[in-house]
Amino acid sequence: MGELTGRTVFPGSATGDLLVLDAPLSFWGGTDLAGRIVDEHHPQRGAALTGRVVALPRARGSSSSSSVLAEQIRAGTAPAALVLTEPDAILMLGAWVAAELYDLRLPIVVLAERDYARLVAGSGPVSVSAGPDSAVVAPIR
């Protein structure tokens, strides 16, 4: 895969095994506090998000997802990082609230469709470094 450069939605750095979601996900009603996908219609129902770099085409759903995500970050059950194909203000708000209230960061990165496709074609652990200007997603060798 090599290094992929994207846009920082929320800064931070993380490493974790890559989990590619096949469909959009709402954190409110779609996940539980333990960080598992509980949406009965989601293709990866039962998958654990905790500590993983989660690639999802886009988020779905309620503005309440921000509070669910912030609470997962506080509880240590959130993904290590999120990689999207388009920015999502609701997820960014959840990450921002967790950073402000709990001093915990969850980096969020947007990759171009072409680079996102390259990411999801890979597997294994990846690192995410989301700085103020740009972000890098890279495999860990």
C-alpha positions as CSV (number, residue, x, y, z in Angstrom):
1,M,0.0,0.0,0.0
2,G,2.7,2.5,0.9
3,E,2.0,5.8,2.6
4,L,-1.3,7.5,1.8
5,T,-1.7,11.2,2.3
6,G,-5.1,12.6,3.4
7,R,-6.8,15.4,5.1
8,T,-7.0,15.8,8.8
9,V,-10.5,16.1,10.2
10,F,-9.3,15.7,13.8
11,P,-5.6,15.5,14.7
12,G,-3.9,12.8,16.6
13,S,-1.9,9.6,16.0
14,A,-2.7,6.0,16.4
15,T,-1.8,2.5,15.4
16,G,-4.0,-0.6,15.1
17,D,-5.2,-3.4,13.0
18,L,-7.2,-2.3,10.0
19,L,-11.0,-3.0,10.1
20,V,-12.7,-2.2,6.8
21,L,-16.5,-1.7,7.1
22,D,-18.5,-2.7,4.1
23,A,-21.3,-0.2,4.8
24,P,-21.8,3.1,6.6
25,L,-22.3,3.0,10.4
26,S,-24.2,5.0,12.9
27,F,-22.5,5.0,16.3
28,W,-25.9,5.7,17.9
29,G,-27.9,2.5,17.8
30,G,-25.3,0.8,15.6
31,T,-22.6,0.2,18.3
32,D,-22.7,-0.4,22.0
33,L,-20.6,1.0,24.8
34,A,-18.2,-2.0,24.6
35,G,-17.3,-0.9,21.0
36,R,-19.1,-3.7,19.1
37,I,-21.3,-3.3,16.1
38,V,-24.8,-4.2,17.2
39,D,-26.8,-2.9,14.2
40,E,-28.6,-6.1,13.1
41,H,-28.6,-5.0,9.5
42,H,-24.8,-4.1,9.3
43,P,-22.7,-6.7,7.4
44,Q,-20.1,-6.7,10.2
45,R,-22.5,-7.1,13.1
46,G,-20.6,-8.4,16.1
47,A,-17.2,-6.9,15.0
48,A,-15.2,-5.1,17.7
49,L,-14.1,-1.6,16.8
50,T,-12.0,-1.2,19.9
51,G,-8.4,-0.2,19.3
52,R,-8.7,-0.7,15.5
53,V,-8.2,1.7,12.7
54,V,-11.6,1.6,11.2
55,A,-12.1,2.4,7.5
56,L,-15.7,3.2,6.7
57,P,-16.9,4.8,3.5
58,R,-18.9,7.3,5.5
59,A,-20.8,7.6,8.7
60,R,-24.6,7.3,8.9
61,G,-27.2,8.6,11.1
62,S,-28.0,10.5,14.1
63,S,-26.4,13.5,15.7
64,S,-26.4,11.5,18.9
65,S,-23.5,9.5,17.4
66,S,-21.2,12.3,18.6
67,S,-22.1,11.6,22.3
68,V,-21.8,7.8,21.8
69,L,-18.4,8.1,20.2
70,A,-17.2,10.5,22.9
71,E,-18.3,8.1,25.6
72,Q,-16.6,5.1,23.8
73,I,-13.4,7.2,23.7
74,R,-13.7,7.9,27.5
75,A,-14.4,4.2,28.2
76,G,-11.4,3.0,26.1
77,T,-13.7,1.1,23.7
78,A,-13.5,3.4,20.7
79,P,-11.6,2.7,17.5
80,A,-8.0,3.9,17.5
81,A,-8.7,6.0,14.5
82,L,-11.3,6.6,11.8
83,V,-10.6,6.8,8.1
84,L,-13.4,8.1,5.8
85,T,-13.9,9.1,2.2
86,E,-15.8,12.3,3.2
87,P,-15.6,14.5,6.3
88,D,-18.3,14.0,9.0
89,A,-19.0,16.8,11.4
90,I,-20.8,14.6,13.9
91,L,-17.9,12.2,14.4
92,M,-15.5,15.2,14.5
93,L,-17.7,16.7,17.3
94,G,-17.5,13.4,19.3
95,A,-13.7,13.4,19.0
96,W,-13.5,17.1,19.9
97,V,-15.7,16.6,23.0
98,A,-13.5,13.7,24.2
99,A,-10.4,15.7,23.7
100,E,-11.8,18.7,25.6
101,L,-13.4,16.8,28.4
102,Y,-11.1,13.8,28.8
103,D,-7.9,14.8,27.1
104,L,-8.2,11.7,24.9
105,R,-7.7,11.9,21.1
106,L,-9.2,9.9,18.3
107,P,-7.7,10.9,14.9
108,I,-10.1,11.2,12.0
109,V,-8.7,11.2,8.4
110,V,-10.3,11.7,5.0
111,L,-8.7,9.9,2.1
112,A,-9.5,10.5,-1.6
113,E,-11.6,7.7,-3.1
114,R,-8.6,6.3,-5.0
115,D,-6.4,6.2,-1.8
116,Y,-9.2,4.8,0.3
117,A,-9.6,1.9,-2.2
118,R,-5.8,1.3,-1.9
119,L,-6.2,1.2,1.9
120,V,-9.1,-1.2,2.0
121,A,-7.3,-3.5,-0.4
122,G,-4.6,-4.0,2.3
123,S,-4.7,-5.7,5.6
124,G,-2.8,-5.8,8.8
125,P,-1.8,-3.1,11.2
126,V,-1.6,0.5,10.1
127,S,-0.5,3.8,11.6
128,V,-2.3,7.1,11.4
129,S,-0.6,10.4,11.9
130,A,-3.0,13.3,11.5
131,G,-1.3,16.7,11.9
132,P,-2.7,20.1,11.6
133,D,-2.2,20.3,7.8
134,S,-2.3,16.8,6.5
135,A,-2.5,13.2,7.5
136,V,-0.6,10.0,6.7
137,V,-1.9,6.5,6.8
138,A,0.7,3.8,6.4
139,P,1.2,0.1,6.9
140,I,3.3,-1.1,9.8
141,R,6.0,-3.4,8.6
